[in-house]
Amino acid sequence: MALKMKNRLKTEEIRSFFDCMNMSTIYIFSGLGVDRRVFDPIDFGNLDVEFIDWIKPLENETLENYAFRISKNITAENAILIGLSFGGMVAVEISKIIKLKKIILIASAKNKFELPLLYRITGKIKLNRIIPNVILKHHSFLANWFFGISSANDKRLLKNILNDTDPRFLKWAVNQIVIWKNASYPANCLHIHGNKDRLIPIKNIKADFVIENGGHFMAVNKAKEIEKILKRILK
């Protein structure tokens, strides 16, 4: 009996070892105007997760070049990228540079055609360049509406994150969104989107998983639904 128990424990240790060997590192890119705090409600369990902090863009830097520079932080082979909002766009650009096992987009866009036409028009006439930084960082009822939040805690979190966001990075990133040129569909990509997203409406999105009543802040207020989907994808 003791020998059987010992053999079973040894088998479980070996299985656990190979499970760890096969586990891909998951790199997470947060969105524009938000940071890793929005992922706090999501339990990633024992998955190997690393959050990538934004780096300062160079003067007049393109999104393609920025993606190349920040991709240096992805050191594991066969990595999985999770990108939220603007972070998803960065993940798409990185997928053109390095080989990835999988890309998971949350409340994001796979190419420029999934962004609202208004954004692209804004980029063409360069309307975004005349918007003062203070407006981009200003927390108001409009910001709450666009992000789809109503609770006091969510409003407080968004306000704190906006206050902590570098205005120069914010201005640069908004410009990259409205002039994004990518027209291709990334390989090995899965897309999670909310059907109430006001910043990137679902009417333009080919989503693999739809979160009911999910807005652009759904990583926070629809965390459990997203967590279930991620566990299915990543198991």
Backbone as a ProteinNet text record, in pm:
[ID]
protein_1_A
[PRIMARY]
MALKMKNRLKTEEIRSFFDCMNMSTIYIFSGLGVDRRVFDPIDFGNLDVEFIDWIKPLENETLENYAFRISKNITAENAILIGLSFGGMVAVEISKIIKLKKIILIASAKNKFELPLLYRITGKIKLNRIIPNVILKHHSFLANWFFGISSANDKRLLKNILNDTDPRFLKWAVNQIVIWKNASYPANCLHIHGNKDRLIPIKNIKADFVIENGGHFMAVNKAKEIEKILKRILK
[TERTIARY]
83.3	0	87.3	189.6	281.6	357.5	393.8	467.3	380.2	250	158.7	142.1	129.1	114.7	239.7	357.2	483.1	494.4	455.7	461.7	364.8	244.6	145.6	195.6	256.2	311.1	422.1	505.8	614.2	558.2	451.7	388.4	331	267.9	210.3	318.9	432.5	543.8	597.3	608.9	658.1	560.6	428.9	327.5	332	346	353.4	475.2	586	709.7	691.3	631.3	614	508	406.8	308.6	376.2	469	543.1	631.8	691.6	778.7	700.5	572.5	490.9	416.6	425	351.8	417.9	339.7	391.3	385.5	482.5	477.4	373.6	291.4	186	227.5	239.3	275.1	150.2	128.6	6.7	38.9	-29.4	-20.3	-152.4	-145.5	-265.6	-307.2	-417.9	-470.8	-425	-473.9	-446.1	-531.9	-468.2	-542	-569	-525.9	-538.9	-405.4	-390.4	-267.3	-300	-198.2	-215.6	-320.2	-356.6	-455.2	-590.4	-621.6	-750.3	-756.4	-641.8	-639.6	-641.5	-640.3	-638.4	-755.1	-877.1	-989.3	-982.7	-891.4	-881.9	-778.1	-820.3	-731.2	-666.4	-535.9	-463.8	-409.1	-439.6	-397.4	-247	-202.3	-57.9	4.5	-65.5	-10.2	109.4	202.3	322.8	289.2	255.9	208.1	307.3	337	423	354.3	348.2	292.1	404.3	379	476.7	441.8	533.3	512.8	541.9	464	486.9	623.1	687.6	812.3	782.9	869.4	846.8	869.5	774.5	795	899.9	971.3	1067.5	993.2	1061.9	997.9	960	833.3	779.6	792.1	792.1	806.5	678.2	692.8	577.8	541	418.6	374.7	456.1	492.2	571.1	707	771.8	902.9	890.8	785.6	761.7	741.5	663.3	639.3	768.9	855.9	985.6	1067.1	1069.1	1148.9	1091.4	959.8	900.4	898.6	908.1	910.7	1037	1137.1	1261.3	1236.2	1123.7	1088.5	1027	997.9	940.4	1056	1099.4	1219.3	1188.1	1068.1	1032.3	995.3	1026.1	985.1	840.8	773.9	637.3	544.8	562.7	488.7	344.7	261.6	122.9	111.7	49.9	28.1	-119.1	-147.5	-282.5	-276.3	-357.6	-356.6	-494	-500.6	-625.8	-628.7	-732.9	-751.1	-626.8	-562.8	-441.7	-333.2	-329	-232.3	-252.2	-376.7	-403.5	-345.9	-351.5	-293.3	-141.6	-80.9	62.7	96.2	13.2	34.6	26.4	-66.8	-78.8	49	103.3	225.9	344.3	347.5	455.9	448	326.1	309.5	373.2	400.7	468.7	620.9	666.6	810	863.7	789.6	834.3	725.3	767.7	673.3	605.5	473	395.3	306.8	279.3	189.6	45.8	12.2	-125.9	-131.8	-231.3	-262.3	-407.4	-431.2	-566.9	-594.2	-692.2	-729.1	-854	-852.9	-967.5	-1005.5	-1129.8	-1178.8	-1080.8	-1041.4	-938.1	-979.7	-883.1	-908.5	-793.6	-826.1	-723.9	-660.1	-734.7	-681.2	-758.3	-716.5	-774	-922.2	-969	-1107.9	-1202.9	-1148.5	-1232.5	-1245.6	-1168.3	-1182.7	-1293.5	-1358	-1462.8	-1409.3	-1489.4	-1450.3	-1413.3	-1480.8	-1452.9	-1307.4	-1251	-1110.7	-1019.4	-1047.8	-961.8	-974.3	-1096.1	-1116	-1040.7	-1049.8	-978.2	-828.5	-776.3	-633.9	-596.6	-683	-652.9	-649.7	-741.9	-745.1	-665	-603	-514.4	-584.2	-712.6	-790	-738.5	-689.2	-641.6	-523.4	-447.5	-327	-358	-481.3	-515	-586.2	-604.7	-670	-567.9	-591.3	-495.8	-483.5	-364.7	-341.2	-435.6	-467.6	-551.1	-688.9	-738.5	-869.7	-860.2	-751.1	-733.8	-725.8	-665.5	-647.4	-763.7	-853.8	-960.8	-1064	-1091	-1193.8	-1327.4	-1426	-1557.4	-1665.2	-1790.2	-1901.6	-1893.8	-1834.4	-1819.3	-1720.8	-1610.8	-1514	-1580.8	-1660.6	-1732.7	-1826.9	-1894.5	-1990.5	-1918.3	-1809.9	-1736.7	-1675.8	-1627.5	-1568.6	-1674.6	-1797.9	-1906.9	-1904.1	-1877.4	-1870.8	-1973.5	-2022.3	-2123.8	-2098.5	-2028.4	-2006.8	-1903.2	-1914.3	-1822.2	-1678.7	-1661.6	-1526.4	-1461	-1539.1	-1484.5	-1448.6	-1534.6	-1506.4	-1379.3	-1364	-1245.5	-1119.3	-1129.3	-1013.5	-974.1	-1072.8	-1042.7	-981.2	-1034	-980.3	-835.1	-805.7	-668.1	-572.4	-617.4	-531.5	-504.1	-607.7	-588.7	-493	-504.8	-415	-269.7	-250.1	-115	-55.2	-136.4	-90	-6.4	106.3	193.5	119.8	96.2	20.1	86.6	220	290	268.8	271.4	243.6	99.5	7.7	-133.6	-156.3	-95.3	-109.2	-50.9	66.9	131.3	45.9	-4.6	-81	-212	-281	-404.6	-375.2	-263.7	-226	-200.7	-136.4	-108.1	-237.2	-335.4	-463.9	-532.8	-540.7	-618.4	-545.2	-414.6	-342.3	-294.6	-346.2	-301.2	-323.2	-221	-226.7	-250.9	-243	-252.2	-385.1	-375.4	-494.5	-504.8	-403.6	-401.5	-466.1	-496.6	-559.5	-453.5	-414.8	-306.2	-342.8	-243.2	-264.3	-272.7	-334.6	-343.5	-402.5	-503.5	-561.7	-703.1	-731.2	-864.3	-907.8	-1033.1	-1080.5	-1199.3	-1184.6	-1292.2	-1341.5	-1471.6	-1523.6	-1659.7	-1687.8	-1816.6	-1916.4	-2041.5	-2141.5	-2193.1	-2138.7	-2177.2	-2054.4	-1951	-1829.4	-1856.5	-1838.2	-1866.6	-1742.6	-1624.2	-1501.8	-1465.5	-1486.6	-1466	-1592.2	-1694.7	-1822.9	-1810.4	-1888.8	-1878.2	-1926.5	-1999	-2050.7	-1938.1	-1818.7	-1705.3	-1616	-1648.6	-1558.2	-1601.1	-1503	-1525.8	-1475.9	-1566.7	-1528.5	-1546.2	-1455.1	-1466.6	-1548.6	-1543.7	-1619.8	-1681.6	-1811.6	-1882	-1926.8	-1891.2	-1932.8	-2060.2	-2168.8	-2295.8	-2285.6	-2331.8	-2329.1	-2187	-2088.7	-1950	-1911.1	-1856.2	-1807.7	-1656.2	-1597.1	-1452	-1375.9	-1446	-1383.4	-1414.8	-1448.5	-1501	-1395.4	-1266.5	-1163.9	-1182.9	-1247.5	-1274.9	-1413.8	-1516.6	-1652.9	-1716.3	-1643.1	-1687.2	-1572.4	-1496	-1372.4	-1396.6	-1500.5	-1524.6	-1560.6	-1638.4	-1672.2	-1546.7	-1460.6	-1336.2	-1243.6	-1238.6	-1154.4	-1191.9	-1321.1	-1366.8	-1321.2	-1333.6	-1292.4	-1141.8	-1066.5	-919.6	-876.1	-942.7	-907.7	-935.4	-1041.2	-1071.1	-964.4	-922.9	-824.8	-685.7	-650.8	-513.6	-487.2	-589.8	-570.4	-487.4
-119.8	0	125.5	126.4	239.4	256.4	142	147.5	207.3	169	223.3	374.3	416.3	558.9	635.5	576.9	639.6	653.4	546.5	549.1	652.6	662	758.2	901.2	928.5	1060.7	1094.8	993.6	1015.1	1046.7	974.4	998.5	1138.8	1181.6	1316	1423	1398.6	1493.7	1505.3	1390.8	1390.1	1464.6	1438.6	1506	1656.1	1694.4	1836.6	1901.2	1827	1879.4	1905.8	1810.6	1827.5	1932.5	1945.9	2052	2187.5	2204.1	2329.2	2352.9	2244.6	2256.9	2303	2260	2292.2	2424.9	2485.9	2608.3	2726.1	2799.1	2916.7	3037	3126.2	3251.7	3342.5	3404.7	3493.6	3637.3	3716.7	3857	3942.2	4037.6	4117.8	4264.9	4321.2	4463.6	4529.2	4626.8	4698.2	4798.1	4867.2	4956.5	5100.1	5183.2	5325.8	5391.3	5465.1	5529.4	5438.4	5312.6	5219.3	5147.1	5077.1	5002.6	4866.1	4799.1	4661	4646.6	4756.9	4750.1	4697.6	4717.6	4670.6	4518.8	4452.3	4306.2	4245.7	4330	4278.6	4185.2	4211.2	4122	3985.4	3967.7	3841.6	3751.7	3631.5	3535.1	3447	3461.1	3381.4	3251.7	3226.7	3101.7	3084.9	2965	2935.7	2957	3029.1	3056.6	3151	3135.6	3219	3349.5	3452.2	3579.4	3691.2	3769.8	3886.9	4007.5	4117.1	4241.3	4325	4374.2	4458.1	4605.3	4678	4821.5	4897.9	5002.7	5085.6	5154.6	5169.7	5245.2	5379.9	5476.4	5608.6	5605.4	5654.9	5659.6	5763.6	5735.6	5831.9	5941.9	6049.6	6159.1	6113.8	6136.3	6099.5	5949.6	5867.6	5723	5660.3	5566.9	5493.5	5380.1	5332.4	5220.8	5095.5	5079	4962.8	4961.6	5077.1	5083.4	5068.3	5125.1	5111.8	4965	4894.8	4752.1	4672.9	4710.1	4643	4662.3	4783.6	4811.6	4741.4	4748.1	4689.3	4536.7	4481.8	4335.5	4274.4	4355.3	4305.9	4254	4295	4247.2	4107.7	4057.4	3923.6	3827.3	3760.3	3676.7	3527.6	3486.9	3344.8	3303.6	3181	3127.2	3078.5	3080.5	3030	3103.4	3233.1	3313.6	3336.3	3370	3411.1	3557.3	3638.1	3778.3	3804	3876.7	3926.2	4077.8	4135.5	4279.9	4338.5	4438.2	4507.4	4640.7	4662.7	4789.9	4825.9	4938.9	4977.6	4871.1	4803.1	4695.3	4582.5	4562.1	4461.9	4500.8	4628.9	4677	4660.1	4687.7	4667.3	4518.3	4431.4	4286.8	4241.2	4297.8	4264.7	4302.2	4419.7	4462.1	4373.5	4331.7	4243.6	4108.1	4063.6	3932.9	3930.3	4047.4	4054.8	4044.7	4058	4063	3931.4	3872.2	3747.7	3641.3	3516.8	3405.6	3388	3381.6	3369.6	3245.3	3190.2	3075.5	3120.1	3235.1	3281.2	3428.9	3498.5	3635.7	3638.6	3700.5	3716.3	3865.8	3913.3	4054.2	4071.6	4173.3	4205.4	4350.2	4373.6	4509.9	4586	4524.2	4582.1	4567.1	4584	4570.6	4494.7	4409	4328.9	4404.5	4499	4581.4	4712.8	4801.2	4935.8	4936.1	4834.3	4829.7	4797.6	4746.7	4718.8	4841.5	4944.4	5070.2	5154.1	5239.7	5325.7	5413.1	5435.2	5518.2	5659.5	5707.1	5841.1	5855.4	5748.3	5754	5774.6	5699.9	5708.7	5845.2	5901	6034.7	6138.1	6121.5	6211.8	6209	6089	6076.1	6141.1	6128.8	6185.4	6337.7	6398.8	6545.4	6599.8	6507.1	6541.8	6624.3	6596.2	6667.1	6636.3	6514.4	6473.9	6556.8	6614.7	6689.6	6821.9	6868.6	6996.6	6977.6	6849.4	6823.1	6837.4	6925.7	6945	6818.9	6796.3	6680.9	6678.9	6796.5	6804.1	6744.2	6754.7	6696.4	6544.2	6492.7	6347.9	6284.4	6355.1	6301.7	6335.4	6420.5	6466.8	6357.3	6331.1	6232.4	6303.7	6258.7	6322.2	6217.4	6262.7	6170.4	6111.2	6187.6	6134.8	6018.4	6031.6	5922.1	5798.3	5818.1	5705.9	5640.8	5723.6	5671.5	5592.6	5648.8	5580.9	5449	5447.3	5324.8	5227.4	5272.3	5184.6	5150.9	5251.5	5226.7	5311.6	5257.6	5327.7	5322.9	5221	5208.6	5310.5	5347.2	5444.7	5392.6	5262.6	5204.4	5209.2	5177	5179.3	5321.5	5417.2	5557.1	5604.3	5564.8	5604.2	5543.2	5415.8	5348.7	5415.8	5444.7	5509.8	5647.4	5722.4	5855	5846.1	5751	5736	5695.9	5605.9	5559.9	5673.7	5750.1	5863.2	5966.1	5988.1	6083.1	6036.7	5904.9	5848.9	5830.9	5848.8	5825.4	5942.4	5909.4	6010.3	6078.9	6210.5	6278.3	6271.9	6269	6260.6	6124.5	6019.6	5886.2	5878.8	5936.3	5934.2	6002.3	6118.3	6193.8	6113.9	6056.1	5977.8	5856.9	5785.5	5663.6	5693.4	5800.8	5839.3	5863.6	5928.6	5954.1	5823.6	5727	5598.1	5520.5	5535.8	5466.6	5519.5	5651	5708.7	5701.7	5673.9	5660.4	5516.3	5421.6	5282.5	5230.3	5169.9	5126.9	4977.5	4901.2	4756.3	4713.6	4636.5	4587	4435.2	4369.3	4222.7	4167	4038.7	3968.1	3878	3902.4	3824.2	3676.3	3591.1	3446.7	3412.7	3297.7	3247.6	3351	3422.5	3531.7	3497.1	3522.6	3507.4	3641.4	3675.1	3809.4	3802.3	3869	3880.1	4024.1	4041.6	4177.8	4190.1	4309.9	4335.8	4392.3	4352	4399.7	4540.3	4600.8	4737.7	4830.3	4791.3	4872.3	4997.4	5114.8	5240.3	5299	5260.5	5311.7	5235.3	5103.3	5019.9	4934.5	4988.2	4918	4780.9	4687.9	4549.1	4532.4	4629.5	4614.9	4597.7	4646	4632.8	4512.6	4441.8	4340.2	4198.9	4117.3	3973.4	3907.5	3893.3	3844.1	3692.6	3629.4	3485.8	3461.5	3556.5	3547	3683.9	3686.8	3812	3816.1	3923.6	3943.4	4027.4	3970.8	4041.2	4161.7	4276.1	4402.4	4443.6	4393.3	4429.6	4557	4652	4776.4	4775.5	4892.7	4900.3	4878.1	4880.6	4859.9	4720.2	4628.7	4498.6	4410.3	4440.3	4363.8	4379.1	4489.5	4514.1	4466.9	4517.2	4488.4	4364.6	4297.4	4167.5	4066.7	4083.2	4005.4	3854.9	3810.6	3666.9	3601.3	3672.1	3618.7	3605	3707.7	3703.3	3596	3584.8	3483.2	3342.6	3313.5	3181.4	3154.7	3256.7	3240.7	3219	3297.3	3283.7	3145.5	3091.8	2958.8	2852.3	2873	2778.4	2786.5	2908.7	2929.9	2882.5	2906.9	2886.7	2751.5	2670.5	2542.7	2446.4
0	0	0	87.7	95.8	-34.7	-99.5	-225.4	-335.6	-338.1	-438.6	-421.4	-294.3	-265.9	-309.6	-283.7	-320.2	-471.7	-544.6	-690.5	-747.8	-684.2	-730.9	-712.5	-597.4	-571.3	-670.2	-701.3	-796.5	-935.3	-973.7	-1103	-1110.3	-1001.8	-998	-1005.8	-942.3	-948	-1089.9	-1158.7	-1297	-1387.7	-1369.3	-1450.6	-1426.9	-1299.5	-1266	-1329.1	-1331.3	-1389.9	-1538.9	-1609.7	-1754.1	-1785.3	-1697.6	-1715.4	-1708.9	-1615.7	-1602.3	-1723.1	-1774.6	-1891	-2012.9	-2023.2	-2139.1	-2123.8	-2006.4	-1980.5	-2050.5	-2128.4	-2197.1	-2104.6	-2120.9	-2046.9	-2112.1	-2029.5	-2076.8	-2046.6	-2151.2	-2135.7	-2157.2	-2067.8	-2072.5	-2096.6	-2196.6	-2226.8	-2187.8	-2100	-2058.4	-2165.7	-2140.8	-2241.9	-2228.3	-2317.4	-2316.2	-2209	-2119.9	-2012.5	-1894.8	-1905	-1792.3	-1775	-1663.8	-1642.3	-1583.5	-1530.2	-1484	-1373.9	-1307.2	-1200.2	-1247.9	-1377.2	-1427.3	-1433.3	-1425.5	-1428	-1287.7	-1183.8	-1046.7	-1015.5	-1066.7	-1034	-1101.9	-1199.5	-1273.1	-1207.4	-1170.7	-1106.6	-1214.2	-1230.3	-1329.3	-1270.6	-1141.3	-1078.5	-1080.1	-1121.6	-1122.8	-1260.7	-1348.9	-1481.3	-1470.1	-1560.9	-1562.8	-1635	-1556.7	-1611.8	-1583.2	-1686.2	-1670.1	-1734	-1659.7	-1712	-1773.3	-1893.3	-1961.7	-1936.7	-1875.5	-1853.5	-1981.5	-2004.8	-2122.4	-2113	-2226	-2231.9	-2297.5	-2275	-2332.3	-2483.6	-2560.5	-2706	-2743.3	-2849.7	-2901.6	-2977.6	-3003.2	-3076.9	-3217	-3252.2	-3384.8	-3413	-3309.7	-3328.2	-3381.4	-3473.7	-3526.5	-3430.4	-3442.8	-3360.6	-3392.4	-3519.1	-3560.5	-3490.4	-3486.5	-3422.6	-3271.1	-3216.1	-3072.2	-3035.5	-3117.8	-3093.6	-3100.2	-3192.4	-3203.4	-3075.7	-3023.7	-2903	-2779.9	-2763.6	-2643.5	-2651.5	-2773.6	-2788.9	-2729.8	-2703.3	-2642.2	-2500.8	-2441.5	-2307.5	-2309.6	-2428.7	-2442.2	-2468.4	-2364.1	-2373.4	-2384.5	-2348.7	-2353.3	-2495.4	-2529.9	-2659.5	-2652	-2766.6	-2774.4	-2677.2	-2666.1	-2569.1	-2613.2	-2514.9	-2538	-2498	-2584.7	-2552.7	-2526.9	-2419.7	-2393.1	-2402.7	-2489.5	-2507.4	-2484.3	-2396.9	-2367.1	-2440.7	-2520.9	-2589.9	-2673	-2646	-2719.5	-2707.3	-2593.4	-2574.9	-2674.4	-2718.3	-2820.2	-2954.3	-2986.2	-3111.3	-3110.4	-2996.5	-2982.5	-2998.5	-2938.3	-2950	-3095.7	-3171.4	-3314.2	-3388.6	-3359.7	-3426.9	-3385.9	-3259.7	-3214.2	-3283.8	-3314.5	-3380.2	-3518.7	-3575.9	-3705.1	-3689	-3564.1	-3536.6	-3482.6	-3387.6	-3325.5	-3335.2	-3331	-3338.1	-3202.7	-3203.7	-3081.1	-3087	-2972.1	-2966	-2987	-2927.1	-2932.6	-2895.4	-2952.6	-2912	-2865	-2751.8	-2699.9	-2685.9	-2760.1	-2754.1	-2668	-2583.5	-2499	-2524.9	-2568.4	-2595.1	-2683	-2792.5	-2879	-3025.1	-3115	-3258.2	-3322.6	-3418.4	-3486.6	-3602.5	-3660.1	-3769	-3772.4	-3860.3	-3862.1	-3897.2	-3968.9	-4011	-3895.4	-3784.7	-3668.2	-3577	-3605.7	-3532.2	-3596.5	-3518.4	-3575.9	-3688.3	-3790.8	-3904.6	-3858.9	-3755.1	-3703.5	-3660.1	-3603.1	-3560.9	-3680.8	-3787.1	-3905.6	-3973.2	-3974.3	-4030.8	-3946.9	-3814.4	-3723.2	-3751.7	-3776.8	-3807.8	-3939.4	-4039.3	-4170.8	-4168.6	-4094.3	-4090.1	-3971.2	-3895.1	-3783.4	-3674.6	-3657.3	-3556	-3415.8	-3396.8	-3264	-3215.2	-3308.7	-3271.6	-3200.8	-3214.5	-3151.5	-3017.4	-2977.6	-2849.4	-2737.7	-2641.6	-2531.7	-2444.7	-2390.3	-2302.5	-2183.9	-2131.9	-2012.8	-2037.1	-2159.7	-2192.6	-2196.2	-2251.9	-2260.3	-2121.6	-2026.8	-1891.9	-1798	-1843.8	-1756.3	-1732.4	-1605	-1569.5	-1554.7	-1629.1	-1627.5	-1647.6	-1647.2	-1670.5	-1810.7	-1905.6	-2041.7	-2044.5	-1968	-1960	-1900.6	-1795.9	-1734.3	-1835.4	-1914.9	-2013	-2121.6	-2174	-2280.9	-2232.2	-2108.9	-2054.1	-2003.4	-1995.2	-1953.4	-1805.7	-1721.3	-1577.3	-1503.6	-1392.6	-1315	-1164.5	-1115.2	-971.5	-923.4	-797.2	-737.9	-738.8	-712.6	-710.3	-848.4	-951.7	-1088.1	-1130.3	-1094.3	-1127.6	-1057.9	-932.3	-856.2	-917.2	-958	-1018.1	-1148.4	-1234.2	-1362	-1339.1	-1245.3	-1215.2	-1170.1	-1081.5	-1031.4	-1142.9	-1230.2	-1340.1	-1438	-1472.1	-1563.2	-1503.7	-1374.4	-1307.6	-1314	-1311	-1309.6	-1449.2	-1552.8	-1689.9	-1740.7	-1802.5	-1861.3	-1976.9	-1968.9	-2074.6	-2211.1	-2214.1	-2342.3	-2408.5	-2325.1	-2379.5	-2428.3	-2351.1	-2387.1	-2521.6	-2538.4	-2663.3	-2780.1	-2759.8	-2865.9	-2902.9	-2802.1	-2827.6	-2899.9	-2862.2	-2931.9	-3079.3	-3107.6	-3246.7	-3322.2	-3255.6	-3320.9	-3350.1	-3263.8	-3284.8	-3409.6	-3423.3	-3533.3	-3667.2	-3665	-3793.4	-3816.2	-3737.1	-3748	-3889.2	-3945.3	-4085.1	-4102.6	-3995.4	-4011.2	-4073.9	-4180.9	-4249.6	-4246.2	-4190.7	-4190	-4063.7	-4072.1	-3959.8	-3897.4	-3772	-3712.5	-3695.5	-3712.2	-3695	-3546.5	-3517.6	-3379.1	-3283.5	-3331.4	-3252.8	-3208.1	-3079.9	-3024.9	-2967.1	-2988.6	-2955.9	-2859.8	-2744.5	-2645.7	-2648.1	-2667.7	-2680.8	-2612.6	-2562.1	-2499.4	-2598.6	-2585.1	-2681.6	-2649.2	-2541.1	-2505.7	-2505.3	-2576.5	-2581.8	-2665.1	-2604.2	-2674.2	-2740.9	-2695.5	-2756.5	-2883.4	-2880.8	-3000.3	-3016.3	-3080.8	-3092.6	-3158.1	-3109	-3155.2	-3298.7	-3353	-3490.1	-3592.7	-3558.7	-3650.1	-3618.8	-3511	-3457.3	-3495.2	-3532.9	-3548.6	-3420.5	-3323.8	-3190.9	-3180.8	-3109.7	-3081.7	-2955.3	-2862.8	-2738.3	-2710.5	-2685.2	-2659.4	-2513.8	-2444.9	-2306.4	-2306.6	-2256.4	-2251.3	-2157.5	-2207.3	-2131.2	-2091.9	-2165.6	-2138.5	-2209.7	-2134.1	-2191.8	-2202.2	-2219.3	-2238.7	-2108.3	-1996.4	-1865.3	-1812.4	-1902.9	-1859	-1793.8	-1811.2	-1739.5	-1589.3	-1548.9	-1407.4	-1369.2	-1439.9	-1395.5	-1459.3	-1546.4	-1598.8	-1585.7	-1478.2	-1460.9	-1456.6	-1388.3	-1372.4	-1505.4	-1588.3	-1720.3	-1806.2	-1802.9	-1879	-1824.1	-1692.5	-1628.3	-1675.1	-1684.5	-1730.2	-1874.1	-1959.3	-2099.1	-2108.7	-2033.5	-2036.3	-1989.8	-1887.7	-1838.1	-1944	-2023.5	-2132.4	-2240.3	-2272.2	-2378.8	-2338.6	-2212.4	-2167.4	-2103.7	-2083.2	-2012.4	-2096.7
[MASK]
+++++++++++++++++++++++++++++++++++++++++++++++++++++++++++++++++++++++++++++++++++++++++++++++++++++++++++++++++++++++++++++++++++++++++++++++++++++++++++++++++++++++++++++++++++++++++++++++++++++++++++++++++++++++++++++++++++++++++++

